[in-house]
Amino acid sequence: MNPQRWNGWGYSDTSFAMNDDGEVQLQGSRYLFSGQTMPNLRTWMEGAVGLDINSQTPPQEFPSLPPAKGNDEFMTAVAGHCKRVSTSDNERLFHSHGHTAQEIYTLFRSNFTRVVDVVIWPGSHADVEAIVAAAVKLNVCLIPFGGGTSVTQALLCPKKEQRMIVSVDMHMMNAIKWINRENMTVCIEAGAVGKDIEEKLRRQGYVLGHEPDSAEFSTMGGWVATRASGMRKNKYGNIEDILVHVKMVTPLGTVQKNVQVPRISTGPDIHQMILGSEGTYGIITEVVTKLCYAPPTTRYGSIVFPNFESGVACLREVARQKCAPVSIRLVDNTQFQFGQALKPAENDWKVQAVDKVKKWYVTKLKGFDPEVMVAATLLFEGTKAEVQAQEKRVYAIAAQHGGLKGGEQNGIRGYFLTYMIAYLRDFGMGYNFIAESFETSVPYENVLSLCTTVKARMKEDAKNKGVSKELFVSCRVTQLYDAGACVYFYFGFMWDGLENPIQTFSEIEANARNEVLAMGGSLSHHHGVGKLRKGWMSETISPVGQLMLEGLKEKIDPTNVFANGNLIGPGDPL
């Protein structure tokens, strides 16, 4: 049985809910603060986003689905190459969407026009080759499926597709096939989930180090297909930095290099044609990546700054001196207050007393304004000596920019918030609050101006479109590079009184993206393109670059077996 919920993010046994005392509680037992109440969260949500706790609208019952299309000849051809086959409505729906706000709204309130007709689970590379060959021969559409965590509408089925649509779920191809300790490489099947990969490797003394926010559910194949990044990128790299070898089954056969070497100069790198291909050219089946030894010491930390400008300047200097910890993430004041609201109830009077002293020290003695101050969360990994040396260096840089140590617990809570964002988004959906995140990368010289301008544009846009309460928008600066950084935006609004919330939301999001591009930001840092962002592809990579992608598609997949419509082709919005 699938442990994930059909109408939202994450595990079906985990959610935020109001308890009998009118306080928000994290239900379940999987996470750090599961079972605990957040006594300040309700007040914060009512004030910051305008949530009316007395006006809940439960999600709809399971929606009606369009009847499944069949292709008996195909199903007979692949019968021996599937570990499992399902035509259940639950599986069909689960495999037909990702997690954009628009898709979650549809799950809560509406219906999808088109969903997959059948879900199949191959068990080997040879199975995938047979499935793709049968699809080519018998005119069937295939959509690869990993963790289902896409936030680019990449899994939405093309509305006008008349062929049978088959979701090829890779989860049963989840083995770590081998570890080469001499070369420090590992071969992992594409359906392996990030959390499981790390647990298995750590038992043998290694880490991959690739940890997207979705690591509980996303898969190795999905990381490659979307050109993913992770929270620990500063030390371990992005997916393209650790990739050594990859196999992908296309309609013309399997594509791969015949060597597994650290570098090769044989024309344009075919790995770059597979990375970020988003299921448009084929199905990734196995990946070889670099390995690292598991660090003996892990330590969290945090820094508070008097304002966002000081925090950005500190991060820039950390990057310049090339001493970034495994992870360093700076949140603006809005997100800082959000994090404070997520503090669980504390019954230990000693801890309460210490917190009060800390607050007095920061706000009264040091003069930090609670309405302006910001925070950075830190994660250090390495030997004890390495961690201590890095802490000393980073905190010294922070002090030069007015930063103060914020303590380990604030760092831990910052990472807890990362895993809770989507659960909180779904909680808000039940109260007519629609929200989402988007990300970009930007040169350092534009970080501050981009954050300020985009937030102002979105607030003004929402007001002009009739959003009755002020739009909630915040940002954080995350992965650091020599020449720039990744910036994440979170935004949402109450849709009360709006005739078409999805249209309003999509227009605000699109205008924000136009603003990002105008200010030198990228179309995406790591979420990919899907169908949500492909209207900007020609502007982003040039018309000639777009032709190159289209030419590859026409050559590799002339009958459009992989017809999900990502990256290229006409738009087919939700």
ABEGO torsion letter per residue (X at the ends): XBABBAAEBEBAABBBBBBAAGBBBBBEAABAABGBBBAAAAAAAAAAAGBBAABBBBBBBBBBBBBBBBBAAAAAAAAAABABBBABAAAAAAAABBABAAAAAAAAABBBABBBABBBBBABAAAAAAAAAAAAAAGBBBBBBBAGABAAGAABBBAABABBBBBBBAAABABBABBBAAAGBBBBBAABBAAAAAAAAAAAGBBAGBBBAAAAABBAAAAAAAGBBBAAAAAAEBAAAABABBBBBBAAEBBBBABBBABBBBEBBAAAAABGAGGAAEBBABBBBBBBBBBABBBBBBBBBABAAAAAAAAAAAAAAGABBABBBBBBAAAAAAAAAABBBBABAAAAAAAAAAAAAAAAAAGBBAAABBBBBBBBBEBAAAAAAAAAAAAAAAAAAGBBBAEAAAAAAAAAAAAAAAAAAAAAAAAGBBBBBBBBBBBAAAAAAAAAAAAAAAAAAAAAAGBABBBBBBBBBBBBBAAEBBBBBBBBBBABGBABAAAAAAAAAAAAAAAAAAAGBBABAAAEAEAAAAAAAAAAAEAAAAAAAAAAAAAABAAGABAAGBGBEBBBBX
